[in-house]
Amino acid sequence: MNDVKYIAVVDDHAMFRKGICALINLFPNYKILFDAANGQDFINQLKPKHVPDIVLLDIAMPEMDGYTTANWIKVNHPDIKILALSTMDAETAIIKMIKSGARGYVLKDAEPSELKQAFDNVLNRGYYYNDLVSRKIIQSVNLLADDKSGISTFAKLSERELSFLKLACTEKTYFEIAKEMFVSERTVDGYRDSLFKKLNISTRVGLAMYAVKNGIVKL
């Protein structure tokens, strides 16, 4: 690889984001194109004539999270390689990011050499998964085929259901959630009832606990 490859870093923690950018700029043949605090910030900074080769993407972020951002990239810029970078090593988070278009998954406590290897592999082979993530993916294959498993259910949640789930973890009333989502209260009731059925949960507190457990929202 002789030409320079450009990286965009999307993470809501400014100190970590700036540090990882400084590190990446030390890698041979890699250069930071820009960094962003969340998915919407990434979209706002993106210039169609000069897009990054790889987006290093956090998952849990305000305003527009990693799942939604990855899906947007997959639809609007399918040539951009997505590499997830997260503290979450739960099967649900990994499977959801892969389903959303991630070509690789690196944990934030990885060594710099692993991040460099991930960049190389994503560009040259099309994917990168370390031993830990690979084991979790393999272990999850049968669970994904099981309609009763939590992983299968999580992977099947729609983007609107996920949006409602995040808002359900706030202090907003259902009326306020409906206004924010630009839908009727009846539609919000439908999202709630659908999640109750899919997740086998019967209360709003239960929804919040599920969202925290699966890394959908941060405490």
C-alpha positions in Angstrom: 0.0 0.0 0.0 1.9 3.0 -1.2 -0.8 5.7 -1.3 -2.1 7.5 1.7 -5.4 6.3 3.1 -7.7 8.7 4.9 -9.4 8.0 8.2 -12.4 9.8 9.9 -12.8 9.2 13.6 -16.3 9.5 15.1 -16.4 9.4 18.9 -18.2 11.6 21.5 -15.3 11.7 24.0 -13.1 14.6 22.8 -10.0 13.7 24.7 -10.0 10.1 23.5 -10.9 11.2 19.9 -8.0 13.7 19.7 -5.6 11.1 21.2 -6.6 8.4 18.7 -6.3 10.9 15.8 -2.7 11.8 16.9 -1.9 8.1 17.1 -3.3 7.3 13.6 -1.3 10.2 12.1 1.8 8.3 13.2 0.9 5.2 11.2 2.7 5.0 7.9 0.4 5.7 4.9 -2.5 6.7 7.1 -3.8 10.3 7.7 -6.7 11.7 9.6 -9.2 13.4 7.3 -11.4 14.8 10.1 -12.9 13.8 13.4 -16.5 14.2 14.6 -18.4 14.0 17.9 -21.3 11.9 16.6 -22.9 10.6 13.4 -24.7 13.9 12.6 -21.4 15.8 13.0 -19.7 13.3 10.7 -22.4 13.8 8.0 -22.2 17.6 8.3 -18.4 17.5 7.8 -18.4 15.0 5.0 -17.4 16.3 1.6 -18.7 14.1 -1.3 -15.5 14.7 -3.4 -13.2 13.7 -0.6 -14.6 11.0 1.6 -12.5 8.9 4.0 -11.4 5.4 3.1 -12.2 4.2 6.6 -14.5 5.5 9.3 -13.5 4.5 12.8 -16.9 4.6 14.5 -17.9 4.5 18.2 -21.3 3.0 19.0 -22.8 4.8 22.0 -23.0 8.5 21.0 -25.6 11.2 21.5 -27.8 12.6 18.7 -26.8 9.9 16.2 -25.2 6.7 17.4 -22.9 4.2 15.7 -25.7 1.9 14.5 -27.6 4.6 12.8 -24.4 6.2 11.3 -23.2 2.9 9.9 -26.5 2.3 8.2 -26.4 5.8 6.7 -22.9 5.2 5.4 -23.9 1.8 4.0 -26.7 3.4 2.0 -25.1 6.7 1.0 -21.3 5.8 0.7 -21.1 2.0 0.4 -17.4 2.2 -0.6 -16.4 3.6 2.8 -15.1 0.9 5.1 -16.6 1.0 8.6 -14.5 -0.1 11.5 -16.2 -0.1 14.9 -14.2 1.0 17.9 -16.0 0.4 21.2 -15.7 -0.6 24.9 -18.7 -2.9 24.4 -17.8 -6.6 23.8 -21.3 -7.9 24.1 -22.5 -10.2 21.3 -25.5 -8.0 20.8 -23.4 -4.9 20.1 -21.1 -6.8 17.8 -23.8 -8.4 15.8 -25.8 -5.2 15.5 -22.8 -3.3 14.1 -22.0 -6.1 11.6 -25.6 -6.1 10.5 -25.3 -2.3 10.1 -22.3 -2.6 7.8 -19.2 -2.7 10.0 -16.3 -4.5 8.3 -14.4 -4.9 11.6 -14.6 -4.4 15.4 -11.8 -3.3 17.7 -12.1 -2.8 21.4 -10.9 0.5 22.9 -8.3 -1.3 25.1 -6.6 -2.8 22.1 -2.9 -2.1 21.4 -2.0 0.4 18.7 -0.5 -2.3 16.6 -3.9 -4.1 16.5 -5.6 -0.9 15.3 -3.0 -0.6 12.5 -3.5 -4.3 11.6 -7.3 -3.7 11.5 -6.9 -0.8 9.0 -4.6 -3.0 6.8 -6.9 -6.0 6.9 -10.1 -4.0 6.2 -8.5 -2.4 3.2 -6.7 -5.5 1.8 -9.0 -8.3 2.9 -12.3 -6.5 3.3 -12.7 -7.3 7.0 -11.0 -7.5 10.4 -12.1 -9.4 13.5 -9.7 -10.4 16.4 -9.9 -13.7 18.2 -12.3 -12.4 20.9 -14.7 -10.9 18.5 -14.5 -14.0 16.1 -15.3 -16.3 19.0 -18.3 -14.2 20.0 -19.6 -14.1 16.3 -19.2 -17.9 16.0 -21.0 -18.4 19.4 -23.8 -16.1 18.2 -24.5 -17.8 14.9 -26.8 -20.4 16.4 -28.4 -17.8 18.7 -29.2 -15.6 15.7 -31.1 -18.6 14.2 -33.1 -19.0 17.4 -36.1 -16.7 17.4 -36.3 -16.9 21.2 -32.8 -15.6 21.9 -32.1 -12.1 23.0 -29.4 -11.6 20.4 -31.8 -12.5 17.6 -34.4 -10.2 18.9 -32.0 -7.3 19.3 -30.8 -7.7 15.7 -34.3 -7.6 14.4 -35.3 -4.3 16.1 -36.1 -1.6 13.5 -34.4 1.8 13.6 -37.6 3.5 14.7 -38.0 1.0 17.5 -34.4 1.7 18.6 -35.0 5.5 18.4 -38.1 5.1 20.6 -36.2 2.8 23.0 -33.5 5.5 23.6 -36.2 8.1 24.2 -38.0 5.8 26.5 -34.9 5.9 28.7 -35.3 9.6 29.3 -37.7 11.5 31.5 -39.8 12.5 28.5 -43.5 11.6 28.6 -44.9 9.4 25.7 -46.6 12.6 24.4 -43.2 14.4 24.3 -41.6 11.4 22.7 -44.3 11.4 20.0 -43.6 15.1 19.3 -39.8 14.5 19.1 -40.3 11.5 16.7 -42.9 13.5 14.6 -45.5 10.7 15.0 -48.8 10.4 16.8 -49.2 9.1 20.4 -50.9 6.0 18.9 -47.8 5.3 16.8 -45.6 5.6 19.9 -47.9 3.3 21.8 -47.4 0.9 18.8 -43.6 1.1 19.2 -43.9 0.5 22.9 -46.2 -2.5 22.6 -44.1 -4.0 19.8 -41.0 -3.8 22.0 -42.9 -5.2 25.0 -43.8 -8.2 22.8 -40.4 -8.7 21.1 -38.3 -8.3 24.3 -40.8 -10.0 26.6 -40.9 -6.9 28.8 -43.9 -5.3 30.4 -42.8 -2.0 31.8 -40.9 1.1 30.8 -38.3 0.5 33.5 -37.7 -2.9 31.9 -37.1 -1.3 28.5 -34.6 1.0 30.2 -32.8 -1.9 31.8 -32.6 -3.7 28.5 -31.2 -0.7 26.7 -28.5 -0.2 29.3 -27.6 -3.9 29.4 -27.2 -4.0 25.6 -25.2 -0.8 25.3 -28.0 1.1 23.5 -27.8 3.9 26.0 -25.1 5.0 28.6 -25.7 5.6 32.2 
